[in-house]
Amino acid sequence: MTIQNAIDEVNNLKPNLYGLPEKIKWLSRLDRRIFEEILMTHCLSEEEMEPFLPEEEEQPKPEPVSPNEWHPICRRHRKPEKLEFKDYTEEDLDKELIVKEPHDEIYKFWLSAQIDQNNMEFMSFNNSNAAFESIYSSYRNAFNRTHRPKSVRKIYY
């Protein structure tokens, strides 16, 4: 689902007066949360890391990692890549969001909850937020089942 698709779906289901910049900011905030809380705590495949790699000209030459040395990204990949999430802008409307089917409804409920919260419609917000939290939890659990967590270095005292 693209940013534009998510915004159009919410606008059709819940007409509102909030503009494109606010909705893009809300989607960016959710994807940053998913990136930091879920993606960065697990080993990712090359395909999953692709959207978060820094630009080629900015990337310093990586230092070699010895096979016995612990690495914060993942022992399996041995790639000292610094992944980063860049906030969405109005030029990114055709950009794919992080969460794919069957959990992509998360964006609809997130935007609905943000609209309800800003309109101070708290009963509606509670319903939208409960649906969002349910799908978020389902996505997090599915991701945890299919991805290995990053290894953590033991600290000896």
N, C-alpha and C positions, 0 to 999 in steps of 0.2 A: 504494500500500500504506500502510495506517495503522500507527501504533505498535502498536496492539493486535494487528493481523494478523501483524506481524513477530514479536512475542513469542509469540503462540499457535503459529505455525508452528515456531519453534525449540523450544518446550516439547513439541510433539508428536513432533518428530524426535529430540530429545536431552533426555530428562527430566533435570532438575537441581533443586538446592535453592536456587538464587538467586532472590531476590524481585523484585518489580516495580520498586522504586526503583533497584536496581542495573542492571537491563536498560534502563530508561529513561535512566539516566545514560550507559550505553554507547552507546545509539542517538544520544543528544544529542552525545556526543563525536565520533561518526562524521560526523553531519550538519554539525557545526561545522567539521570538517576539510574536507569537501566544499565548504562555503560559502566558506571562506577560500582554499583552494588552487585551486578550479576556478571557482566562480561569480564571485567578486570579481575575477578576472583577465580577465573577458570582458564584452562589452557584452550586456546582458540586455534582453529584450522587456518590455513593461509587465506582461504576464501572469506572467513569471518573477520580476519584482521585487516583485509584490504581497505575498507572504507575509513579506517582509523589510523593508517600509516601517515607519518608526516610527509610533506612535500619533498621531492627528491633533492632539490638544491639546498634545503635546510638540514638534511639528515647528515650528521657527522659519520665518519667512517667508524664502524663498530670495532671495538677491541676484541680480539679472539678470547674465547672462553675455554679454559682447559676442561677436559671431560670430568675431572674430579671436583671441580668448583661448582658451588651452588649458584643457580641463576634465578632471579626473581620472576622471570616470565614463565618458564616451564622447563623442566629438565628434558622433556622429550624434544622440544623444538630447538633449544639452545640458541635462540635468536634474541640478542639484546635490543629488541625493537622498543621504542618508546611510542606507545599508542596514545592518541589524543582524540578527544571529541571536540569538534568545532560547532558552535551554536549555529542554528539554521538562520538563514536570511530570506528575504523575499525573492532572491534569485534562485533559491533552492527548492522551489515548489514542485519540481519533477523528481526530486531526490527521494529515494526509498527510505522509509523509516526502519528502525532496527528490528522490531518485532514483526515476524511474518505469520502467515496463516498457520494454524487455526486460531492463534491468539491475537490477531490484529484488531479485534474489536476493542482492545484495551484503549486505543486512541479515541474511539467514539465516546466511551464512558469517561475517560479522563477529561476530554474537552467539555462534555456535558456537566461534569462535576465542577469544573472551573467556572463555567458560565453560571451555574446555580449558586455557587459560593459568592461570586461577585455581584449577583443580583439579590443576595441575601435571602434566597429561597431555600431555607435549611432543610425542610422536609424532603424536597426534591434532591438537594445535595446529598443527604444521607443515603438515598436510594442509588443515585449515580455513583457515589463513592464506594458503597458496598459492592456494587457490580464491578467497579474498577479493581478494588482490592481482591476480589475473587479471581478475576482473570489474571491479575498481576501475580498472585500466588500460584496459580496454575502454570503460568509461563515460567516462573522461577523454579518450580518443582520439576517441570519437564526439562529445563536447561540443566539443572543439577543432575538429573538422571542420565543425560546424554553427554555430559562434558566432565572431564577430570578436573578436580580443583588444583590450583597451583600448589606446588610443594612449598613447605615452610621450613626454613632452616632452624634446626634445634639450637637453642642457646644453652650452653653449659656454664654453670656458675662455679 
